[in-house]
Amino acid sequence: PVLGNQNESNKINGYEYVDLGLPSGLKWATCNVGADSSEDCGDYYAWGEIETKSEYTGDNSKTYGKSMSDISGNAMYDVARAKWGGSWRLPTKKELEELENNCKWKWTTQNGKKGFKVTGPNGKSIFLPAAGYRIGSSLYGAGEEGYYWSSPPYVSNDDGAYRLYFRSSYRNVGWNYRHSGQSVRPVSE
């Protein structure tokens, strides 16, 4: 579906993207992995895993405590590449920071879902739903917080990876424990 104020439909491997006019030229997908629309939360993935699960724990995490390099574009670990194929991949930490620093962020409600409308330098936008996160078998923070994985592991320990976090009044690129189930918004060159 054509979303928001975009005039043209751009797709890679059947999935729509928006060129936000960022310095890098990076293309951002219009929806999360597992979602049918931009405001749909989609599926939750532990970092470095390509399947959903009923429980998100350290014990059943495939990457928790393991020394790993950046997983961007590696279909064994990058769910964007595994599920969407083509040139889709997880964003890097630097690319999340570019999105955070070069766009206007407006907390809003789109089709009943809360999240951020992120408008790029060229006036085009994407919507990031506040999908919350999963730990154990529970969902936390839905409608209030967003957690979006990036591809590099956290530098200071083998239990974490970098992610974008936001709530209505705050956002940052930091790290979370890899076993938590979080959203994935793919990118492509």
C-alpha positions in Angstrom: 0.0 0.0 0.0 1.1 3.6 -0.6 1.5 5.2 2.7 1.4 8.8 4.0 2.4 11.6 1.6 4.5 9.6 -0.9 3.8 10.2 -4.5 5.7 7.3 -6.0 5.8 3.7 -5.1 9.3 2.4 -4.7 10.0 -1.2 -4.0 12.9 -3.6 -3.5 12.1 -7.3 -3.7 8.4 -6.5 -3.3 8.7 -4.3 -0.2 8.2 -0.6 -0.2 10.8 2.0 0.8 11.1 5.7 1.3 14.1 7.8 0.4 14.1 10.4 3.2 16.8 12.5 1.6 19.4 11.5 4.3 23.1 12.3 3.7 23.9 8.6 3.2 21.1 8.1 0.6 19.8 5.1 2.7 16.4 3.8 1.9 14.1 3.0 4.9 11.3 0.4 4.6 7.8 1.7 5.2 6.9 -1.1 7.6 8.4 -3.5 10.2 9.3 -7.1 9.4 6.0 -9.1 9.9 3.8 -6.1 9.5 1.1 -5.5 6.8 1.1 -1.7 7.1 3.3 1.1 8.5 1.4 1.3 11.8 1.2 -2.5 12.3 3.7 -3.5 15.0 4.8 -6.6 13.1 6.8 -9.4 14.7 9.4 -9.4 17.5 12.8 -10.9 17.2 15.7 -11.5 19.6 18.9 -10.0 18.2 20.6 -12.2 15.7 17.6 -14.5 15.3 15.4 -14.9 12.2 12.3 -16.6 13.8 9.8 -15.4 16.3 9.2 -17.5 19.4 6.7 -17.8 22.3 9.3 -17.0 25.0 12.2 -14.6 24.9 14.8 -15.6 27.5 18.6 -15.6 27.8 18.4 -19.4 27.9 16.8 -19.8 24.5 18.7 -17.0 22.8 21.0 -18.1 20.0 23.4 -15.2 20.4 23.3 -14.2 24.1 26.8 -14.3 25.6 28.5 -15.1 22.2 31.2 -13.0 20.7 29.8 -11.8 17.3 30.6 -9.3 14.6 28.2 -7.0 12.8 25.4 -9.1 11.4 24.1 -6.7 8.8 23.1 -8.5 5.6 24.1 -12.0 6.9 20.9 -14.1 6.3 21.8 -16.5 9.1 21.4 -13.7 11.7 19.9 -10.7 10.0 16.1 -11.2 9.9 15.6 -8.4 7.4 17.8 -10.2 4.8 16.4 -13.6 5.8 12.7 -12.7 5.5 12.7 -10.0 2.8 15.8 -11.0 0.7 17.2 -8.7 -1.9 19.4 -5.9 -0.5 17.3 -5.5 2.7 19.2 -5.6 6.0 19.2 -4.4 9.5 20.4 -0.8 9.9 23.7 -0.2 11.6 24.1 1.9 14.7 25.5 4.8 12.6 22.4 4.6 10.4 20.0 4.7 13.4 22.0 7.8 14.6 21.7 9.4 11.1 17.9 8.8 11.3 17.7 10.3 14.8 19.9 13.3 14.0 18.8 14.3 10.5 15.0 13.9 10.7 12.1 15.7 12.5 10.4 13.4 15.0 6.7 14.0 15.8 4.8 11.8 18.3 1.5 11.1 16.7 -1.3 8.5 16.3 -1.7 6.8 12.8 -4.7 4.6 12.3 -5.1 4.2 16.0 -1.5 3.3 16.7 0.9 5.6 18.6 4.4 6.2 17.4 6.8 8.6 15.7 6.3 10.2 12.3 9.9 10.6 11.1 10.3 13.2 8.4 13.5 13.4 6.4 15.3 16.4 5.0 13.3 16.1 1.7 9.9 16.2 3.5 9.1 12.5 3.0 8.4 10.4 6.1 8.1 7.0 7.7 6.0 5.9 10.7 7.7 3.9 13.5 5.0 2.4 15.8 5.5 2.2 19.5 5.4 -1.6 19.4 7.0 -2.3 22.8 9.2 -5.3 23.4 8.9 -8.9 24.6 10.6 -10.6 27.5 9.6 -14.1 28.5 6.1 -14.6 27.1 4.9 -11.0 27.9 4.7 -7.8 25.8 5.7 -4.6 27.5 5.4 -0.9 26.6 3.1 -1.4 23.5 1.6 2.0 22.6 4.2 3.8 24.8 7.7 2.7 23.7 9.5 1.6 20.6 12.6 -0.7 20.4 14.3 -1.2 17.0 17.3 -3.5 16.6 20.5 -2.5 14.7 23.1 -4.9 13.3 26.3 -4.3 15.5 26.8 -6.2 18.8 27.3 -4.0 21.9 31.1 -3.3 22.3 31.3 -3.7 26.0 29.8 -7.2 26.5 28.5 -10.2 24.6 25.0 -10.0 26.0 23.9 -6.8 24.2 23.4 -5.2 20.8 22.6 -1.6 19.7 19.1 -0.5 19.3 16.9 2.7 18.9 14.7 3.3 21.8 11.9 5.9 22.1 8.9 7.1 24.0 6.9 10.2 23.4 9.3 12.6 25.1 12.6 10.8 24.6 14.7 8.8 22.2 18.3 7.4 22.0 20.5 4.9 20.3 21.9 2.7 23.0 22.0 -1.0 23.8 19.7 -3.8 25.1 20.0 -7.4 26.0 20.0 -9.6 22.9 17.3 -12.0 24.2 14.6 -9.3 24.3 12.1 -9.4 21.4 12.2 -6.2 19.5 11.0 -4.6 16.2 13.0 -4.6 13.0 12.7 -1.9 10.4 14.8 -2.9 7.4 17.0 -0.6 5.3 18.7 -0.8 1.9 21.2 1.2 -0.1 
